[in-house]
Amino acid sequence: MEYIALNLNEKLSQFSEHWSPKIFARMNDYHFKLAKIQGEFVWHSHVDTDEVFMVLGGSMAIEFRDGRVDLKAGEVFVVPKGVEHKPVAESECKIMLIEPSGTVNTGEAGGHLTAKDNVWI
């Protein structure tokens, strides 16, 4: 078996599109995804799973119907399953998401920002 460390900056340099998470690692049934975000996403929820947002560079907010949380590089927030939320970033923000494999980025909301599933970098 070959053991290789993964460099997140190198992985992030391999794509430029926003709101299109890319899988870079798997642990059991969980995917570790990298994404670049800018602007506003759609209101959505994930009925069956929590969602972890880890900010690697820049800043973002996660809006809720009754408030919001602001995040900057080095900070993490877990959105509880079933809670409707909308990520936003005024400037480009680089994030890592941790969620079960097969999780759709827009939840059940769908729409033009729904990313292709199972895209690896």
ROTILUM-93331 format. One line per 4 residues: number of its first residue (from 1); for each residue x, y, z of C-alpha. Coordinates in nm, 2 decimals, always signed. Example, Ala and Ser with C-alpha at 12.3 -4.5 7.8 and 13.67 -1.06 7.14 Angstrom:
<sites>
1 = +1.23,-0.45,+0.78 | +1.37,-0.11,+0.71 .
</sites>
This chain:
<sites>
1 = +0.00,+0.00,+0.00 | +0.12,+0.35,-0.08 | +0.07,+0.62,+0.18 | +0.03,+0.97,+0.04 .
5 = -0.04,+1.30,+0.23 | -0.30,+1.52,+0.06 | -0.23,+1.89,+0.01 | -0.55,+2.09,+0.03 .
9 = -0.40,+2.39,-0.14 | -0.29,+2.18,-0.43 | -0.64,+2.02,-0.46 | -0.80,+2.36,-0.44 .
13 = -0.58,+2.49,-0.73 | -0.73,+2.22,-0.96 | -1.07,+2.39,-1.00 | -1.21,+2.74,-1.01 .
17 = -1.59,+2.71,-1.03 | -1.80,+2.81,-0.73 | -2.06,+2.60,-0.55 | -1.93,+2.28,-0.70 .
21 = -1.79,+2.06,-0.42 | -1.51,+1.81,-0.52 | -1.44,+1.49,-0.32 | -1.07,+1.45,-0.22 .
25 = -1.10,+1.18,+0.05 | -1.33,+0.92,+0.19 | -1.36,+0.78,+0.55 | -1.60,+0.50,+0.59 .
29 = -1.92,+0.63,+0.44 | -1.82,+1.00,+0.46 | -1.68,+1.22,+0.19 | -1.44,+1.51,+0.25 .
33 = -1.51,+1.77,-0.01 | -1.35,+2.10,-0.11 | -1.54,+2.39,-0.25 | -1.50,+2.75,-0.35 .
37 = -1.80,+2.97,-0.28 | -1.90,+3.32,-0.36 | -2.23,+3.50,-0.36 | -2.55,+3.34,-0.22 .
41 = -2.65,+2.97,-0.23 | -3.01,+2.84,-0.21 | -3.21,+2.78,+0.10 | -3.20,+2.41,+0.17 .
45 = -3.17,+2.14,+0.44 | -3.04,+1.79,+0.47 | -3.32,+1.58,+0.63 | -3.10,+1.28,+0.72 .
49 = -2.76,+1.43,+0.81 | -2.56,+1.70,+0.98 | -2.33,+1.90,+0.76 | -1.98,+2.02,+0.86 .
53 = -1.84,+2.35,+0.72 | -1.47,+2.42,+0.78 | -1.34,+2.75,+0.64 | -0.99,+2.71,+0.49 .
57 = -0.95,+3.06,+0.35 | -1.17,+3.38,+0.34 | -1.49,+3.42,+0.53 | -1.85,+3.32,+0.49 .
61 = -2.18,+3.32,+0.68 | -2.45,+3.05,+0.72 | -2.79,+3.21,+0.73 | -3.08,+3.05,+0.91 .
65 = -3.44,+3.16,+0.92 | -3.39,+3.29,+1.27 | -3.03,+3.41,+1.27 | -2.68,+3.35,+1.12 .
69 = -2.33,+3.24,+1.21 | -2.02,+3.41,+1.07 | -1.71,+3.20,+1.00 | -1.35,+3.29,+0.91 .
73 = -1.05,+3.08,+0.82 | -0.98,+2.82,+1.08 | -1.34,+2.80,+1.21 | -1.59,+2.51,+1.19 .
77 = -1.96,+2.49,+1.22 | -2.20,+2.19,+1.21 | -2.54,+2.25,+1.07 | -2.78,+2.01,+1.24 .
81 = -2.98,+1.77,+1.02 | -3.31,+1.91,+0.91 | -3.22,+2.28,+0.97 | -3.28,+2.50,+0.67 .
85 = -2.98,+2.71,+0.59 | -2.82,+2.92,+0.32 | -2.44,+2.97,+0.29 | -2.32,+3.31,+0.16 .
89 = -1.98,+3.46,+0.09 | -1.92,+3.82,-0.02 | -1.58,+3.73,-0.16 | -1.44,+3.39,-0.27 .
93 = -1.42,+3.16,+0.03 | -1.25,+2.82,+0.04 | -1.42,+2.55,+0.25 | -1.41,+2.19,+0.34 .
97 = -1.73,+1.99,+0.38 | -1.77,+1.66,+0.56 | -2.09,+1.47,+0.49 | -2.21,+1.12,+0.41 .
101 = -2.14,+1.00,+0.06 | -2.42,+1.07,-0.18 | -2.53,+1.39,+0.00 | -2.67,+1.64,-0.25 .
105 = -2.54,+1.99,-0.20 | -2.88,+2.15,-0.25 | -3.07,+1.90,-0.03 | -3.42,+1.86,-0.16 .
109 = -3.43,+2.21,-0.30 | -3.27,+2.12,-0.63 | -3.21,+2.38,-0.89 | -2.92,+2.50,-1.11 .
113 = -2.67,+2.50,-0.83 | -2.71,+2.12,-0.77 | -2.36,+1.98,-0.81 | -2.27,+1.66,-0.99 .
117 = -2.23,+1.37,-0.75 | -1.92,+1.17,-0.70 | -1.67,+1.41,-0.86 | -1.32,+1.35,-0.73 .
121 = -1.00,+1.56,-0.75 .
</sites>
